[in-house]
């Protein structure tokens, strides 16, 4: 059904001011797949997402979306809304009279200039997106007055209302309590299975994602290790990646990554 991967990152490198951010990163994301970009602050996770969005050019390598070179994609290759994006944070004034329903509607026509009619089919798609993320019960409330978990659901609805082939999320689990983290992970797992969209997200901690990730791309010190959770989150691999002794301990389904003093 899907002869090509949704996303191919091929020996990609990015540099700012001549200083490398990351180098020679390669991985694939299948339709219906879920890839986690894991690593510390400053490792280049958000930069890589922005390269996929076409906002940050590569110094070398290539990014292909459905077989098309991201830097050469023209009209007719990627339809508007074919990539959904959820940023790490959006500052919304609590007093802004923007309902959750209206925020999601912007995911369909917010990129257009001028006025366009919003008929029944338009609002049916908005309602479907709200129901799909469990946000229909607070669709009439101002976005700025929603809880963190509720806002995250609304942002995911806005990013997926156009039925994108790719969904990119920057730290979607940050600042959420454990219950909301679990809910968002389950939601993303359900979306990728039902809609067959490829999902890539960034995170510091792999633990909430262990049961759903198809592949881990662990970024550190400008390089990446790619594979399954068990293949990548290991003492040997992370020690090589950080060029520093790292100890990985597994207990009761959780993974603990610790720096180890080589002199001990």
N, C-alpha and C positions, 0 to 999 in steps of 0.2 A: 504493500500500500504506500509506503514511504521509501522510494529507492535511494534518496539522499538523506544524510543527517540534517537535522534542523540547523545545526551550527557546527562549523569546523574552525578551530583555531590552530593555525599551522606555523610553528616556529616563530611565534609573535614576540616582538620586542618593542618596548616603548622607552623613550628617554626624554627628560626635560632639561633643557639647557646643557645638553651634552652628558648629563648624568643618567645612567640607566635606572629605570624603575623596576623593570623585569626583563628577562631575556630568554628567548628560545622556549616559549611556553606553547605546548601542543596538547589538544584534547578534542574530543567530539561529544556532541550532545544530540541524542536521538529524539525524534518526536515521541512524546510521552515519557521522556527521561528526566531525571532530576540530578543536577550536578551542584555540589557545594564548593564554593571558593572559600577555603579556610586559611587562616593565618593571622599574624599580629597586625596591629596598626602600622600603616606605612609600607605594607608589603606590596601594595599595588592592586588590591582586590577591586576597589571602586574604579580605579583607572582602567582596568581590564573591562569592566562593565561598560564604561564610557566609550571604549574602543569598539565594542560590539554595537553600541548605539550610533557609532560614526562620529562621535564628538571629539575623540582623541586619535590622531593619526598614528599609525605604526611606524617605527623606525625601520623595521624589517619584518618579513613574514607576511602572513595573510590571514584574513578572517572571511569565511564564506558562510552565507546564510542561504539555506536551500540550494546550495551549489553556486550561488552568485557571489562574486567578490564584493565585500562590504564597501570598499573604497571606490568601487566602480558601478555600484547599483544605480540604475536610472529608472525613470518612470516606467511602469509596467512590470517590473521585476518584483518589487516589494509593494504591496498595496498599503495605503494609509492605515495605520493601526495594526500592522502585522507584527510589530514588536511592542509588547506591553512593558512598562517600567514603573516600579515602585521605589521611589527614593527613600533614603534612610529616614528623613524627617521632613515634614512640611509644617511651617508655622502658619496657623490659621487663627485669626482673631476670634475669641469666643463670642464676641458680639456681632460678628459678620453674619447676616441673615442668609446663609447659604446652606440649604438643606442637604443631607446626605444624598438624597435622590438627585438633586441638581448637580452635585459634585460628580456623581457617577455619569450623568448625562454628558458632562464635558469630555469624558473619555470617548464619546462618539463624534462630537462635532466641535470640540474645543480648539481643534487645529484649523478650523475654517475661518475665513474672514467674512464679515457681514452676517446678515440674518438668514437662517435657513429654517424652513417649516419643520416642526416636530410633530409628526402625526402619531397615530395609534401604534404603528409598527415600531416606531422609534422608542416610545415609552414602554412597550412590551419588552423590548430588549433590555432596557434599563431595569425593569422589574425582575426579569429573569436573572440578571447579574446580581442584583441585591439578594434575591432568594438563594442563589448559588453559593453565596458566602455567608448566609445567615444574618444579613443586615436589614432584611425587610421590616423587622419589628421596630427599628429606630430610623427608618428612612426619612421621616418628617422632621427629625431633630437637627439643629444646626451642627455642622461638622465640628466646629471649634469647641463645642460643649460635650462631645463624646469622650469616652474613656480611651486610653491608649489602644486597648485591644479592639474596641469598636472602630476607631479611626483606621487601624490597620486593615480591617475587613473592608471598609469603604474604599480605601485606596486600592486594594486588590480587585474589588469589583470594578472600579474605574479603569484599571489597567487591563482587565479581561473582557470588558463589555463589547469590545470590537472583535472578539474571538481571535486573538493573536496566535501566530505560530510559535512565537517565543515570548516567555515572560521572564524578565530580569528583576530581581529584588535585592536591594542593598540593605543588609542588616535588618531583615524583617522581624527578627526575634529580639532585637535590642530593646531594653527598657520594658519588656513585658514580664508579668509574673509567670510562674511555672504553668499555671492552668491555661493562661492565654497562649503561651508558647506552644503547648501541646495542641491546642485548638487550631492555631495557625498552621502548624506542621501537618496536621491531619487534613486541613482544608487544601493545602497545596498538593498533598499526595492525591487527594480525591480529584482535584482539577486536572492534574496531568494525566490521570488514568481515564477520566471521562471525556476530556476534550482533546487528548493526545497532543497537547502543547509541550514543547520543551521548556523546562524551567531551570534557571541558574540563579543561585542566591549566594550572598556573602554572609559569613558568620565567623565569630571568634572561637566559638565552642561547638564542637561536632556532636556532643552528646544528645541534644534534642533531636538530631537529624539521623542518628545512627540507623534507625529502622527503615528509612525511606530513601536514602541516597543511593543512586546507581554508581556514582563515581565521585571521588574527592580530588580536587585540585588544590594542593597545599602550597601556598606561596610564602617564601621566606628568603631573605637576603638576595632578592632578585631572581630567584630560580623557583622551579615548581617540581613537585612530585605528584604523579597522577596514577590513580588506580582505585581499587575498592577501599573501604574504610580500613579493613584489616591489613591490606597491602601497604597503605600509606602511613596510617597512624601506628607506627612501630618504632621501637628504640633505634634500630639500625638505620631506617630511612630518615627519620627526623634528625638523628645525630649527623648524618651526611649532609642533610639540607641546611642545618644551622651551622655546620662545622664547629660543633660544640656538643659535649656529652648531654644527651637527652634521655630520660627514662620514661617509658610508657607503661603504666600500670592499668590493668583491666580488673574491675571488681563489680559484680552484681549488675552486669550490663552497661557499666559506665567506663569511660576512658579518662585517665588522668595523665596529663603530660607535664613533666617536671624537668627543670634544668638540674643536671647532676654535676657536682664538683669533681673533676677528674683527679684531684689530689687526694680524695678520701680513700 
